[in-house]
Structures are given as structure tokens and as C-alpha cells.
Amino acid sequence: MIAPTDKTWEVAKIFGYEGLEIIPGYTVIREYLNDEKLKVSKDGIVSFHQSFRTDQKIIREQKLKTEEVSSPIKRLKSFLIWNSFPSKSVDIITHQLEKFYMAPVVIHWPSESRKFNWPYLEIHGNTPMTPEQICEWSAKDNKRGLAIDISKRKFWSYLKKQNIPAADFKKVLSQLLLYTKEVHFQISDKDEKKQILKGIYDDDMGKVLRYIKEVKPHLPIVAEIAQPLVCSTAYWGAKPAILQKTIDFIRKA
């Protein structure tokens, strides 16, 4: 996060959002180190997310092929984001925030679950487990949970990497939803942005979201909005259409 957490929460409420999932950037770490808490009130926090640096460190160590490492433009973007997050003790502070706010932490890698009390594993293309193995991992500890990101670069990429036909998405979701604690909603390409802005509910994002809402209607849905949009809105009162269109899409799908 770039904007102060209380300002971000004020903006989120204006558009009808019901809570924040906070990823620990410099602003968050600075707020915590200054006051041993964040500026946002407890009722504004739904969950935390492990550091971007941790996610990328594991990708690099395992030499995994991703968009971030295969494209020069993506590599530049990844480098810039990498340097917008603190490098030391972030996971320790995130764990302290987790305990203080009694909120779960979303992780990308099963091996990272030992660092937190309530780890939620986010499913993505490089998740190193089959759906059955993911369910077994979740069932071992009732404090664990899953986060399903319905974008192409996460859920649909996972199906592709597992050689699961896209037409079988409901079969896979029916397994994973038994342990799913929250749904992530991000726009990962121009096609998904078009679906949101034009209200196209019969394409991939709409049909997955609709199925999830039918099976588990009360799951929290986390809208992942690009940092510059939230920052500019918080400081200068801008009202990007995508903020309102996103929540409209989630409600109507």
C-alpha cells in the first residue's frame, strides 16, 4: 500500500467496500513501527497478504517461468514493485499484525504457512499441488484456508499448468471451495478489464464468480485494485470508474 491505511479505508467505504486486505509496503511498516498499530481501525481489516518480496524470492529461487520473468517489460515492472516493498523483517511484522488484528495472512507457497497462525493459501499457476493435494494440505489444520483468485493469471493459469481442461472448472472449484475462506478479484489483462467496464457477465470472470456465489454465497470477495488508483483517490479525490465498476460487477455477477 502507498496511501495511509486510514485514508485507503475512507476511500474504500465511499465505493461500498467492506474491508481491506493489506500488503505490507513501506507505509504499512512505518505506521506499525511508529505506533505499534496501523492507522486504520480494526473493523477495516479483513486480512493481510505476505510480502511481494517473499513471493518473488521463491519464484526466482525455483527458477519458475512466469510473466514477470519472461518479458522485459514485466521484468521492469516486477523490479519496480520489488523495490517498493521493505527488504527486512517484513514477515515478522506481518505476523505481529496478524496477531494484533486477529486476521489471516494470504500466502502464495505452502512452505510459508509455518510463519503465520492463520495462513490462507492463494491458488496460482505455480502452486505445486494438485487439487486433491491442496485439499489434503488444508484439512490438516483448521486454521488453514484457501484464497481463490478468479483471474486468468491465477485460477485459469492453475488449471492450465495442471493440465485440467477449462471446461472442468466447476469440478475443481467444488473441491477447493470446501476450504476456501476468501475470493480474490483482480483484473489481469485488457480482456478482463473490458469485461468489468462493459459488464460482460457471461465470460470467464462472470461465470466463475457466479458459480462461487451459488455454492458459497457468503465468502468475502477481495477486490485487488492497483496501488496508484487508490493513492490518487485518497489524496486528490479522483474517482476512477474502475473502482465503482469493479464492485458493481462483483455484486451483479
Beta strands, then each sheet from edge to edge (+ up, - down):
strand 1: 20-22
strand 2: 45-49
strand 3: 105-107
strand 4: 119-123
strand 5: 145-149
strand 6: 180-186
strand 7: 221-224
sheet 1: 1+ 2+ 3+ 4+ 5+ 6+ 7+
end
